[in-house]
Amino acid sequence: MNPDPLTQSLLDWLGTRLEPNLDALRRLVERNSFTANAAGIDEQGRMTADLFADLGFRAEFVPSEHPGYGHHLFLSRRGRIPGPPLVLVSHLDTVYPPEEEQAQNFRWEPAPNEGRIYGPGTVDIKGGTTLLLLTLEGLRQFAPEIFLSHSWLIALDASEETLSQDFAQRTSERCPHGAQAVLVFEGGPVINDAWQIVDARKGRERFRLCARGRAAHAGSAHADGVNAIVSLAEAVQKAARLTDPASELTVNVGCIRGGTVVNRVPHEAEAELEVRAYDPTLLDRTAAALRELERDLIPPHQAEIRVSSLGRSPAWPASPANAALAAHWTEAAKSLHLQLVPGPRGGLSDANYLCHLGPTLDGLGPSGGNAHCSERSADRLKLPEYVEPGTFIPKAAINILALIRFLG
């Protein structure tokens, strides 16, 4: 079944913009923007600002509070109707140091026979930035009154890959009355012909468990020692058992270290773990249960355990407001005879920190895969990050038609 004539004209027009859009993506990908490459981040920001200048967006570069990081970029356009803006979110940084890109020969590499373009940041998230551009270009072309009437804030994080919280603070300062919606352009995969977007993400809290025992000679005075590793092993087993698949709570012990040599009873050991859950109250209860470990293992026969939080990323739980917003995307996809499926995702994004501003959706960027991977093996069991250029036009069309439904 073919789309109606108006929708078909939108698809045809987007087709004329695909090559310029992919050329813009190529230029972004060819500039390294590793989080710690401040000069590369700032150049990426200037290139991105130039891409949106023709749409009337004013650029503001805001320094990060972290020394050595580049500037966050905010692109704003005031609408004719008073009210909070629509906040459109991407980021400038990638996870690949320049040395890694060179060592792996990881670069812009079209593979038309595979329907892919390989390269650093092609899907995470430079492809999202250029698809955002294509979306706004199409909205201006086919719904100019909507585009001109509403205020827009494009917020690009300089250090999303480290999830530093100052970006969310700077964004919130520019939205004192909240946002009509927060739309995040992380990649949105197509799985079994279903287009995926995100309407909730797990929150995360990281913890360190430190065990303090008593050193002793392992041969002649073993009984005088208190083995910190053994006590810590008991503590991490208790922590891991807090995992509850039924409530989608996970406790992952990620690293553990302790001791020096095998002929000494180790007096120190520590482990780091993370807790993830969609429900903020469940994160709170699990944090309290972890702190109980300090009382479960008691000296002198066991090592002293201390539990400390290393930081929390807030949960972005599902909500009726998110569901209502997602319904516009579902209906827009139907008008294109496509299936779109909103759902939760366990990983973190800027959505976790910005969802308090208003109803939020994520995964509005193109489809791709292997984000954060630069390696390629001869047997093709390892392939680097790629984007699927064939998803740009349908996804931009979904985004445009959904925005017309939401704002019209």
C-alpha positions, 0 to 999 in steps of 0.5 A: 500500500502506497502513502497518500500523495502528501506523504509521498511528496514528503518522502520524495523531497526528503530523498533530494536531501539525503545526499547533502545530509550524508555529506554533512555526516561524513564531515562530522565523522572525519573530525575526531571528537573523543570526549577528552579531545577538547579541540576536536569537540569544539571544532565539531560544535562549530561545524554543527552550528554551521549546519543549523544556521540556515534554519535560523538557529543561534549558537551558544557555546558553554564551557564544561565544568570539567577541565579538559573537556570541550564546550557544550553547544546550545542552538536556539530559535524563538517561535512566534507563540510564547511558551516553553521550547521543544528540546532536541538532544544530541551530543558532540563526543564519541568514545574513540581516541584519535590513536584508536581510530588510526590504529584500527584504520577506523574511518568513514567507509561506505559499504553500499552492498551491505546497506551500511556506512562504517565510521566513528560516531556514524550512529552514536550520535553524529548520525542522530545529529544529521537526522535531526537536521533532516527532520527540521528541514522537512518540517520547515518545508512541509509545515512552515507555520508549525516550525516558525510558531514554536520555540526550539532548543537543540542541546548538544552535550560535549561529554555525554559518554561520561554522563557528566551532569553539568550539561543537564544543569545548563540545559535546565537553566535554558528551560526555566518553565520546562519543555513541551517535550524532550526528544533525544536523537540516539540511534533507533534500531529496526528489528524484524521490520519494527522501528524502535523508539525509547520511552523509559530508561533504567537509572543507575547507582554505582557503589564501592565496597571496601573490606578492612581486615588484619594482615598476618603471616599466612604460614606461621600466624594465619589465625591472627589474620582477618582475611579481607578478600574472604569477607569481601567475597561474602559481601559481594555474593549477598549484593549480587543476590539482590538482583530481581529479574521480575522487577528488572532490577540488576546488581552487577559486581563489575570489578574486585581487587585485593591482597598483595602476595599469597603468603600474607593474609590480605588486610584490604580488598575492594569491589565496585558494582552498579545497580540499575532499575526503572523504578526510582524507589527500587533504586533507593531500597537496594541502596539501603540493602547494600548499606546493611552489609556494613552491619552484616559482617562484623569484626573481629572474625570478619573484616570491616565492610564500608559501603560508599556511593560513587554517584547516581544517574536518575531513572527515567520511568515510564509515564502516561505523558511519555505514552501519549507522546509516543502515540504520535510517533506510532500513528505517524509510522502507521501513516507510512505503513510502518510499525513503530514500537516504543519500549524501555531500554536499560542503558543510560542517555541524556534522557535520564537527566532531562526527562524532568523537563517534560514528556520525553522520547529517545531513540529518534535517530537512525538505525545502526549497530556496534556502537563503541566498537572500532575493531574488525576481524577477518572472520567478521565476528567483530565489525565496527560501528555503522549506520544504515543510511536507508533508514534516514528518510523513513525515520525523518518522515516519522519524526516530521509527521509525529511533530505535526500531529503533536504541535498542530 
